[in-house]
């Protein structure tokens, strides 16, 4: 899969996961991996980009004697999911066009 496309898909998956509740890096990587292969080393830059874009925010909470960084989706992140779905509809039309008549 094209790197740019994969990045966008991973971002959308992370945002979708966060609509179900706040999460931390390892948990998000594990849950996202059920849909698309993603490692923690790939996930953390994605989370940083989403945070910089205002689509997620973060907070720290103690867990097992250590501080863990949790992420939550923002209203801007919810809007980004809608934009992703709209773009995906366009991509799907092109895919169907290209696929038509192929064995």
N, C-alpha and C positions, 0 to 999 in steps of 0.2 A: 504494500500500500504506500502511496506517495506520502512523504514525511509531513508535508503541510496538511494534507487531508487527515492523516492519522492524528496529528496534534489537535485538530479541530474536533475530531470524533472523541478523543480522550477527554478534552475539555467538556464537551457536552455530557459524556458519561459521568464525570465527576460532579457536574452541576446537578444532574438527575439524581445521583446518589444522595447528594446533600438535601434534596427536597424531602427525603425520607427521614432526615434528622442529621444533627451535627456528627462529624466524624474526624478522626485523626489519620495521619498519613498511612500507617501500616494497614489499618482497617479499610481505608478507601482503595488502596492498591490491591488488596485481596479481593474486595468486592468487584472492582472494575475488571480484574483479571478473569472473572467469570464470563465477561462479554468480549473483552479485547485484551490481548497480552499487554501488560503494563507492569513495569518494575517500580520499586520505590524511587530509584534514581531518575526515572522518567517522570514520575508523579510529582515530586517536589518542585521542579521548575514550573510545571503546569499550575500547581497551587499558587506559586508565587506570582505567575502571570495573571491568574484569576483575581488574586488579592490586589495586585497593582491596578487592575482594570475596575476594581470596585464590585466585582461580581461575587466575591466571597469576602468575609472578614474572619478574623481568628481571635482566639482567646486561649489562655493557658489555665489548666486545671490540674490539681494534684491527683495522681493515680499511682497507688503502690509506692508512695514515698517520693515520687518523681513528678516533675511538671511535664504535662503532655500538652502539645499544641493541638487544639481543636479548630475545625473550620465550619462555618455555616454560610448558607447561601443568602444573598441579599436580594432585594427587589430587582436590582440591575441584573443579577444572575438569572432570575426567573425570566426576565425579558430576553436574555441571551439564549435561553432554551427555545423560546418562541422563534427567534431569528434563525437559529440553527435548523429548526423544523421547516421553516419557510424555504431556506436555501436548499435543504435536502429534497424538498419537493421538486425543485428545479433540476437538481442533479439526477433525481430518479427519472424525470422525463428524458433527459439526455441519455441515460443508461438504457432505457427501454428503446429509444431510437437506434442506438448503436447495436444493441442486442438483437433487434428485429431481423429475422431471416438468417441468423447465425446458427450453425449446427450445435 
